[in-house]
Amino acid sequence: MELFLIRALQLILCFALLILLHEGGHFLFAKLFKVRVEKFCLFFDPWFTPFKFKPKNSDTTYGIGWLPLGGYVKIAGMIDESMDTEQLKQPEQPWEFRAKPAWQRLFIMIGGVLVNFVLAFVIYAAVLFTWGETYVPMKNYTHGLKFSTEAQELGFRDGDILLAIDAKQCEKFDGNVFRDLSEAHSATVLRKGQEVSLSLPGNLNMLDMIKNEPRFVDILLPSVVDSVVPGTAAAKAGIRPGDQITAFNGTALTTVNEFNIVRGTMDDVLACASAADSARLRQATVCISRAAGQTDTLSLHLDADYKLGVVWRNPLQKEYKTVTREYGLLESIPAGISHGWNVLSGYVADLKYLFTADGAKSVGSFGAIGSLFPATWDWCRFWELTAFISLMLAFMNILPIPALDGGHVFFLLIEVITRRKPSDKFMERAQMVGMTLLLLLMALAIFNDFRNFLF
């Protein structure tokens, strides 16, 4: 429950900040062009508004809604998600959105997206300035990487260290490795001290590379025990820190990656087993190599949750040497912009998978986004995710879909080009179509969240 609350608080804080600033962008340009803003609301407030106030001599009512799915500013003389068309039946007023020239209306509509883009770049720059960038250089993965069967069919071998992908140097292991490998025609690896060149097809499915178990490539984690949980099966059997598990139930292994595959297979079997079979399967045999050099074979009785009870040594802390690059104030600004642009371009490139069957299943709502946040409060990670979500919301909002900012921008650009303003009736129908599409997409995302939670 505590982990859920920590993630939920981070998600709510992130969304509240992004919504306030996004809607603040619309509000700022509306005020700049003397357009009346009737309401500014954090979160949605269908049927009632729990908290609202209107400052003296102000045209704007400020409120906090009860449905944390977004927020809005209600701009006078504009067809928006409120679908308030009564105002449009009245004579046009100079302080209304519809009375302003197209270029001013255009800036009002892109104001929120502009704020989201700028905010992301500012956050990335601030993160680099405050915490720097800590990572393990690819060459420091002395145990090498672990590759799936598919990767090994292409020529990769466990223990290889990626040096370059399509002649582009691999600096660190992150999501870009999967993206680059999926589109690459060649890769260079360091294998037993020698550089080896491999040919790749250039059209691998990145979603499959990431979601399949085991993943196409992963950090190789030696199956060395860091600590043993008191009272567990491992402790009772005599497993000690520094021991390396070399086999589990007759399957040879040397890495945590392989151990997780064996345990995953075992979990699948246990899910369908009877009570008698479950009791039998809880009897396990483990082969270990002691730190002193001797080997032992141990029989143990797994706990009711079938956990072994060991904590693996973290090579990122114990064996793989990290480096930290510090950024001064002037350095952090271009570096933050460059990093934000790389994140955005990667996100846009990956959207092509959204139109596949697996991509549609990966669409998620608040459950999926909330799971991105760590189970412990980490300000550095919080701000990195806030910047990423800000970019994601900005890009999705600028898509030319009616009911989104991008839909309004699209029709405004048509108006600028043709010098003909779409009718209010047309805009009302377009808004309804856009809202229907968004509601269907939200329903799919929520369905996927529930499915992933249950299964």
C-alpha positions in Angstrom: 0.0 0.0 0.0 2.9 2.4 0.9 4.5 1.8 -2.5 1.2 2.6 -4.3 0.8 5.8 -2.3 4.3 7.0 -3.1 3.8 6.4 -6.8 0.3 7.9 -6.7 1.6 11.1 -5.0 4.4 11.5 -7.5 1.9 11.0 -10.4 -0.6 13.5 -9.0 2.1 16.1 -8.3 3.5 15.6 -11.8 0.1 16.0 -13.5 -0.9 18.9 -11.3 2.2 20.8 -12.3 2.0 20.0 -16.0 -1.7 20.9 -16.2 -1.3 24.2 -14.3 1.5 25.3 -16.6 -0.1 24.0 -19.8 -3.4 25.8 -19.1 -1.3 28.7 -17.9 0.2 29.0 -21.4 -3.3 29.4 -22.9 -4.2 31.8 -20.1 -1.1 33.9 -20.6 -1.7 34.5 -24.4 -5.4 35.0 -23.9 -4.7 37.8 -21.4 -1.9 39.2 -23.6 -4.4 39.6 -26.5 -7.2 40.8 -24.1 -9.4 37.8 -24.5 -11.6 37.1 -21.5 -11.0 33.8 -19.6 -14.1 32.8 -17.8 -12.7 29.8 -15.8 -9.3 28.3 -15.0 -9.7 24.8 -13.5 -7.1 22.3 -12.3 -8.6 18.9 -13.0 -12.1 18.4 -14.5 -15.2 19.3 -12.6 -18.3 17.8 -14.2 -21.5 18.5 -12.3 -19.8 20.4 -9.4 -16.6 22.1 -8.4 -15.3 21.3 -4.9 -13.2 24.4 -4.6 -13.5 27.7 -6.5 -13.1 31.4 -6.0 -13.3 34.6 -8.1 -11.0 37.5 -7.2 -12.5 40.9 -6.9 -12.7 42.8 -10.3 -11.6 39.7 -12.1 -13.5 38.0 -15.0 -12.0 34.6 -14.2 -13.2 32.0 -11.7 -10.4 29.8 -10.5 -11.2 26.2 -9.3 -10.0 22.7 -8.5 -12.0 19.8 -9.9 -12.5 16.4 -8.5 -11.6 14.3 -11.6 -7.8 14.3 -12.0 -7.9 13.6 -15.8 -6.7 17.0 -17.0 -7.7 20.6 -16.6 -9.0 23.5 -18.8 -9.4 27.2 -19.3 -12.8 28.3 -20.6 -12.1 31.1 -23.0 -15.0 33.4 -24.0 -16.3 33.0 -27.6 -14.6 29.6 -28.3 -16.0 26.1 -28.9 -14.2 23.8 -26.5 -14.7 20.7 -24.4 -17.4 22.4 -22.4 -19.6 22.5 -25.6 -21.1 25.8 -24.5 -22.6 27.1 -27.7 -25.1 29.5 -26.1 -22.6 32.3 -26.0 -22.0 31.9 -29.8 -25.6 32.7 -30.5 -25.1 36.2 -29.0 -23.6 39.1 -31.0 -19.8 39.0 -31.2 -17.9 40.9 -28.5 -14.4 42.5 -28.8 -13.1 40.5 -25.8 -14.1 37.2 -27.3 -11.8 34.6 -28.8 -13.8 34.6 -32.1 -13.4 38.3 -32.5 -9.6 38.2 -32.6 -7.5 37.8 -35.8 -6.4 34.3 -36.7 -2.7 34.8 -35.7 -3.7 35.8 -32.2 -6.0 32.9 -31.9 -3.2 30.7 -33.1 -0.9 31.8 -30.4 -3.6 31.3 -27.7 -4.1 27.7 -28.9 -0.4 26.8 -29.1 0.4 28.5 -25.8 0.0 25.4 -23.7 2.1 23.2 -26.0 4.8 25.8 -26.1 5.0 25.9 -22.3 5.2 22.1 -22.1 8.1 22.0 -24.6 10.0 24.8 -22.9 9.3 23.3 -19.4 10.8 19.9 -20.5 14.0 21.5 -21.8 14.3 23.6 -18.7 13.8 20.6 -16.4 16.4 18.5 -18.3 18.9 21.4 -18.1 18.2 21.8 -14.3 18.6 18.0 -13.7 22.0 18.0 -15.5 23.1 21.1 -13.6 21.9 19.8 -10.2 22.8 16.1 -10.4 25.0 15.8 -13.4 24.8 12.6 -15.5 25.9 9.3 -13.8 26.1 6.2 -15.9 28.2 3.1 -16.7 30.2 3.6 -19.9 29.6 0.6 -22.2 33.2 -0.4 -22.1 33.0 -0.7 -18.3 30.5 -3.6 -18.5 33.4 -6.0 -18.0 31.1 -9.1 -17.8 29.6 -8.0 -21.1 26.0 -8.2 -22.1 23.4 -11.0 -22.2 21.7 -11.8 -25.5 18.5 -13.7 -26.4 18.3 -16.6 -28.7 17.1 -14.3 -31.5 20.2 -12.0 -31.0 22.5 -15.0 -30.9 21.1 -16.2 -34.3 22.3 -12.8 -35.7 25.8 -13.5 -34.4 25.8 -11.9 -30.9 27.3 -13.9 -28.0 26.9 -13.7 -24.3 29.7 -11.6 -22.9 30.0 -9.3 -26.0 30.4 -5.6 -25.3 28.7 -3.3 -27.8 31.1 -0.8 -29.2 29.2 0.7 -32.1 25.9 0.4 -34.0 26.0 1.4 -37.7 29.4 3.1 -36.9 27.8 5.2 -34.1 29.7 4.7 -30.9 27.7 3.1 -28.0 28.3 5.3 -25.0 25.9 3.7 -22.5 23.2 1.1 -22.2 19.8 2.7 -22.4 16.6 2.6 -24.5 18.5 4.0 -27.5 20.4 0.7 -27.8 17.2 -1.1 -28.6 16.1 1.6 -31.0 19.4 1.8 -32.8 19.8 -2.0 -33.0 16.3 -2.4 -34.5 17.2 -0.1 -37.4 20.9 -1.1 -37.8 22.6 -2.9 -40.6 25.8 -3.5 -38.7 27.2 -3.6 -35.2 30.7 -3.9 -33.7 31.3 -5.8 -30.5 34.3 -6.5 -28.3 34.6 -10.3 -27.9 37.4 -11.8 -25.8 39.6 -8.7 -26.5 38.9 -8.7 -30.3 36.6 -6.4 -32.3 34.0 -8.4 -34.3 31.7 -6.9 -36.9 28.2 -8.3 -37.3 25.6 -7.8 -40.1 22.0 -6.9 -39.0 18.8 -6.9 -41.0 17.8 -3.3 -40.3 14.1 -4.0 -39.6 13.9 -5.7 -36.2 10.7 -5.1 -34.2 11.7 -3.0 -31.3 8.6 -3.9 -29.2 9.5 -7.6 -29.5 13.1 -6.8 -28.6 12.0 -5.2 -25.4 8.9 -7.2 -24.3 10.1 -10.7 -25.0 11.6 -12.7 -22.2 14.5 -12.7 -22.2 15.0 -9.3 -23.8 17.0 -9.0 -27.0 20.0 -7.6 -25.0 20.4 -6.9 -21.3 23.1 -6.2 -18.8 24.8 -9.5 -17.8 24.4 -9.9 -14.1 26.5 -12.7 -12.5 24.5 -14.9 -10.2 26.6 -13.9 -7.2 24.7 -13.6 -3.8 25.1 -10.2 -2.1 23.0 -11.1 1.0 20.6 -13.7 2.3 17.2 -12.9 3.9 17.1 -14.4 7.4 14.7 -17.3 7.9 14.2 -18.0 4.1 15.0 -21.2 2.2 18.4 -19.9 1.2 19.4 -19.1 4.7 18.2 -22.5 6.0 20.1 -24.3 3.3 23.4 -22.5 4.1 23.8 -20.2 1.1 26.1 -17.3 2.1 27.0 -13.9 0.7 29.7 -14.3 -2.0 28.3 -17.7 -3.2 27.5 -18.0 -6.9 24.6 -20.1 -7.9 25.6 -22.3 -10.9 22.5 -24.5 -11.3 18.9 -24.5 -10.2 16.8 -27.7 -10.4 19.3 -29.2 -12.8 19.5 -26.2 -15.2 23.0 -24.8 -15.4 23.4 -21.0 -15.1 25.9 -18.4 -14.4 23.8 -15.2 -14.5 20.8 -13.7 -12.8 19.3 -13.3 -16.2 19.3 -17.1 -16.7 18.0 -17.7 -13.1 15.0 -15.4 -13.8 14.2 -17.4 -16.9 14.2 -20.6 -14.9 12.1 -19.1 -12.1 9.7 -17.6 -14.7 9.2 -21.1 -16.2 8.7 -22.5 -12.7 6.1 -19.9 -11.9 4.1 -20.8 -15.1 4.1 -24.4 -14.0 3.1 -23.6 -10.4 0.2 -21.5 -11.6 -1.4 -24.6 -13.1 -0.3 -27.1 -10.5 -2.4 -28.9 -7.9 -1.8 -28.6 -4.2 0.1 -31.9 -4.1 2.2 -30.9 -7.1 2.9 -27.5 -5.6 4.3 -29.1 -2.5 6.5 -31.3 -4.5 7.8 -28.5 -6.7 8.8 -26.5 -3.7 11.6 -29.0 -3.2 14.5 -27.5 -5.1 18.2 -28.4 -5.7 20.8 -25.6 -6.0 24.4 -25.9 -7.0 26.7 -23.2 -5.7 30.3 -22.2 -6.0 31.7 -20.9 -2.8 33.8 -17.8 -2.6 36.6 -19.9 -1.3 36.5 -22.1 -4.4 34.7 -25.3 -3.3 31.3 -26.3 -4.8 28.3 -27.7 -3.0 24.9 -29.1 -4.0 22.1 -28.1 -1.6 18.6 -29.3 -1.2 16.1 -26.8 0.1 12.4 -26.3 0.6 11.1 -23.1 -1.0 8.8 -20.8 1.0 5.1 -20.6 0.4 5.6 -17.8 -2.1 8.3 -19.9 -3.8 11.0 -17.3 -3.2 14.6 -18.4 -2.8 15.5 -15.6 -0.4 18.7 -14.2 -1.9 19.6 -10.6 -2.8 21.8 -10.5 -5.8 25.0 -8.5 -6.0 24.4 -5.3 -8.0 27.3 -5.1 -10.5 26.4 -1.5 -11.2 27.4 -0.7 -7.6 29.9 -3.5 -6.9 31.7 -4.2 -10.1 30.8 -1.9 -13.0 32.5 1.5 -12.6 30.2 4.4 -13.1 31.2 7.9 -14.2 29.5 11.2 -13.4 29.7 14.1 -15.8 29.1 17.5 -14.1 27.6 20.4 -15.9 28.0 24.1 -15.3 25.1 26.5 -15.7 26.0 27.5 -19.2 26.9 23.9 -20.2 23.6 22.5 -18.8 21.3 24.6 -21.0 22.4 23.3 -24.5 23.0 19.9 -23.0 19.4 19.9 -21.6 17.9 21.0 -24.9 19.9 18.4 -26.8 18.9 15.6 -24.4 15.2 16.7 -24.6 15.3 16.8 -28.4 16.8 13.3 -28.5 14.1 12.0 -26.1 11.3 13.7 -28.2 12.7 12.4 -31.5 12.9 8.9 -30.1 9.4 9.1 -28.7 8.0 10.3 -32.1 9.9 7.5 -34.0 8.5 4.9 -31.7 4.9 6.0 -32.3 4.9 3.8 -35.5 4.5 0.8 -33.2 1.2 2.2 -31.8 -0.5 1.1 -35.0 0.5 -2.6 -34.5 -1.5 -5.2 -32.4 1.2 -5.2 -29.7 1.4 -1.4 -29.8 -2.3 -1.0 -29.2 -2.0 -3.4 -26.2 0.8 -1.2 -24.8 -1.4 2.0 -24.7 -1.9 2.8 -21.0 -3.5 5.4 -18.9 -2.6 6.5 -15.3 -1.7 3.0 -14.2 0.9 2.6 -16.9 2.3 6.1 -16.3 2.2 5.8 -12.6 4.3 2.6 -12.8 7.1 4.6 -14.4 7.7 6.4 -11.1 10.1 4.7 -8.6 8.7 3.0 -5.4 10.9 5.4 -3.3 10.8 9.1 -3.6 13.7 10.2 -5.9 13.7 13.8 -6.9 16.1 13.3 -9.8 14.0 10.6 -11.3 10.8 12.5 -10.6 11.9 15.5 -12.5 13.3 13.4 -15.4 9.9 11.7 -15.7 8.0 15.0 -15.4 10.1 16.3 -18.3 9.4 13.2 -20.4 5.7 13.3 -19.7 5.7 17.1 -20.5 7.2 16.3 -23.9 4.8 13.4 -24.5 1.7 15.6 -23.6 3.0 18.4 -25.8 3.4 16.2 -28.8 0.1 14.4 -28.4 -1.7 17.7 -27.9 -0.3 19.3 -31.1 -1.6 16.4 -33.2 -4.3 17.7 -35.7 -7.1 15.9 -33.9 -10.3 17.9 -33.2 -10.8 18.6 -29.5 -7.0 18.8 -29.0 -5.0 22.0 -29.3 -3.6 20.7 -32.5 -7.1 20.3 -34.0 -7.8 24.0 -33.4 -4.4 24.9 -34.8 -5.1 22.9 -37.9 -8.3 24.7 -38.6 -6.7 28.1 -37.9 -4.0 27.3 -40.4 -6.6 26.5 -43.0 -8.3 29.8 -42.2 -5.0 31.7 -42.6 -4.4 30.0 -46.0 -7.9 30.1 -47.4 -8.9 33.3 -45.7 -12.2 31.5 -44.9 -13.3 30.9 -41.3 -14.9 27.5 -40.6 -18.5 27.9 -39.4 -19.4 27.5 -35.7 -21.6 24.5 -36.6 -18.7 22.8 -38.4 -16.4 23.5 -35.4 -19.0 22.1 -33.0 -19.3 18.9 -35.0 -15.5 18.5 -35.3 -15.2 19.0 -31.5 -17.8 16.2 -31.0 -15.9 13.8 -33.3 -12.6 14.6 -31.6 -14.0 14.1 -28.1 -15.5 10.8 -29.2 -12.1 9.6 -30.5 -10.3 10.7 -27.3 -12.9 9.0 -25.1 -12.4 5.7 -27.1 -8.7 6.0 -26.8 -9.0 6.6 -23.0 -11.3 3.6 -22.7 -8.7 1.5 -24.5 -5.9 2.8 -22.2 -7.9 2.1 -19.0 -8.8 -1.4 -20.3 -5.2 -2.1 -20.9 -4.3 -0.9 -17.4 -6.8 -3.3 -15.9 -5.8 -6.2 -18.1 -2.1 -5.7 -17.2 -3.0 -5.5 -13.5 -5.1 -8.6 -13.5 -2.9 -10.7 -15.8 
